[in-house]
């Protein structure tokens, strides 16, 4: 199943590692470290239009990528069900 995360972008649901509320994780050292690492590798895609609500981490072919979207975690979760 594919999950629409905004801006005509869909992800394969089986590649999703986690969906996180940015407000809850943005100040943690784990998120900051992971974000910095992904950003340095060019593996962060921000489609949020400055309304950051969710961070989606995926792994495809042993390659991790992060997506920042303006769609809330609850809405994304409902789309998976």
C-alpha positions as CSV (number, residue, x, y, z in Angstrom):
1,X,0.0,0.0,0.0
2,X,1.2,3.5,-0.7
3,X,0.8,6.5,1.6
4,X,0.2,10.0,0.3
5,X,2.3,12.5,2.4
6,X,1.6,15.7,0.5
7,X,2.7,17.5,-2.7
8,X,2.0,14.6,-5.0
9,X,4.4,12.4,-3.1
10,X,3.6,8.8,-2.0
11,X,5.7,6.3,0.0
12,X,5.5,2.6,0.1
13,X,4.1,1.8,3.5
14,X,6.4,-1.2,3.9
15,X,9.4,1.1,3.7
16,X,8.3,3.3,6.7
17,X,10.3,2.9,9.9
18,X,8.5,5.5,11.8
19,X,6.2,8.5,11.8
20,X,6.9,11.1,14.4
21,X,5.3,14.3,15.6
22,X,8.0,17.0,15.1
23,X,6.9,19.0,18.1
24,X,7.6,16.1,20.4
25,X,11.0,15.1,19.0
26,X,12.6,18.3,17.6
27,X,14.6,19.0,20.7
28,X,15.9,15.5,21.3
29,X,19.6,14.8,20.7
30,X,18.6,11.7,18.7
31,X,16.5,13.6,16.3
32,X,19.0,16.4,15.9
33,X,21.8,13.9,15.2
34,X,19.7,11.8,12.8
35,X,18.5,15.0,11.0
36,X,22.0,16.4,10.7
37,X,23.3,13.1,9.3
38,X,20.5,12.7,6.8
39,X,20.8,16.4,5.8
40,X,24.6,16.1,5.1
41,X,23.9,13.1,2.8
42,X,21.1,15.0,1.0
43,X,18.5,12.5,2.2
44,X,16.0,14.9,3.8
45,X,13.0,16.2,1.8
46,X,11.0,19.0,3.4
47,X,7.6,19.3,1.8
48,X,6.1,21.1,4.7
49,X,5.8,24.7,3.5
50,X,7.1,25.9,6.9
51,X,4.3,24.1,8.8
52,X,6.4,21.2,10.2
53,X,4.1,18.6,11.7
54,X,5.5,15.2,10.9
55,X,8.8,13.5,10.3
56,X,8.7,10.2,8.4
57,X,11.7,8.0,8.4
58,X,11.9,5.3,5.7
59,X,14.4,2.7,4.7
60,X,14.6,1.3,1.2
61,X,17.4,-1.0,0.0
62,X,19.3,-0.3,3.2
63,X,19.2,3.5,2.5
64,X,17.5,5.7,5.0
65,X,15.6,8.9,4.1
66,X,13.6,11.5,6.0
67,X,10.6,13.4,5.0
68,X,9.1,16.5,6.7
69,X,5.5,17.1,6.0
70,X,2.7,19.5,7.1
71,X,0.3,16.6,7.5
72,X,-0.3,15.5,11.1
73,X,0.7,12.2,12.5
74,X,-3.0,11.3,13.2
75,X,-4.0,12.0,9.6
76,X,-1.1,10.0,8.2
77,X,-1.9,7.1,10.6
78,X,-5.5,7.1,9.5
79,X,-4.4,6.8,5.9
80,X,-2.5,3.7,6.7
81,X,-5.5,1.9,8.1
